[in-house]
Amino acid sequence: MARGVSWTAEGRRMTRGAKLARLVLLAISFGFLGLLLLAPLGAVLAQALAKGVGAWLESFSDPDTIASIKLTLLTAAIVVPANTLFGIAAAWAIARFEFRGKSLLVTLIDLPFAVSPVIAGLVLVFLFGVQGWFGEWLQERNLPIIFAVPGIVLATIFISFPYVARELIPLMQQQGSDEEVAALSLGAGPWLTFLRITLPKIRWGLLYGVILCNARVMGEFGAVSVVSGHIRGVTNTMPLQVEILYNEYNFVAAFAVASLLALLAILTLVAKTLVEWRSGIGGH
């Protein structure tokens, strides 16, 4: 009996220790998030609304700010679908086939994670700038890349292309290809197999990758800053417009644009949560 009581007491002490450890870990996690995420977000919203909702709305009547919003949305509308197609193709090839250069392809997909966005922008300038490798050829044909919208799109594609692929590759490798092989053996073509078998199985990973890619696209600053030329109303995206307004001491307008970026990010996450809730699936 004494031995049984001892084990029970030890189990209770372990239970209390586990609860205490859980509370400590939760406190650290929420404290970290509050300090680095919620507090800055609250500060941005407070500064944006410091002079009232009217001043906040008036900040978006500036033609340059409107142009920066349109350019950001245009860039996202081009880059996100392009990176989604690349991510699906790369993940499908890597997860389903063996080929020479497969390891190199995986390494190259991770390249933007290792290269500074500023360096990526400089590489594009060296390639497509006036003094770049293809600069003279582009000038002769009046095809501006640097200090124009195409340069912004190229820089943003480079910075954000790993997100969809990196989300799908481990997911597709984990799921295996048994169902796809069965469908092909029954006479289904590769495209029909992808649409009926593969795509439904990866849709949540694909959605998550698209969300991450879209967030990265709208918030990109470094590479875009190098290739844009900061031309007002032409090549300034929302992050660049925030910098210009802040440097001009137009704090309300700067924080207003920053708050719009933050709200777009929040809406993206809310949309993801709602879709998962409606489907009854959390995560992948």
Secondary structure, DSSP 8 states (H G I E B T S, - for coil): -HHHHHHHHHHHHHHHHHHHHHHHHHHHHHHHHIIIIIHHHHHHHHHHTTT-HHHHHHGGGSHHHHHHHHHHHHHHHHHHHHHHHHHHHHHHHHHH---TTHHHHHHHHTHHHHS-HHHHHHHHHHHHSTTSTTHHHHHHTT---TTSHHHHHHHHHHHHTHHHHHHHHHHHHHH-SHHHHHHHHTT--HHHHIIIIIHHHHHHHHHHHHHHHHHHHHH--HHHHHHHTT-TTTT--HHHHHHHHHHTT-HHHHHHHHHHHHHHHHHHHHHHHHHHHHHT----
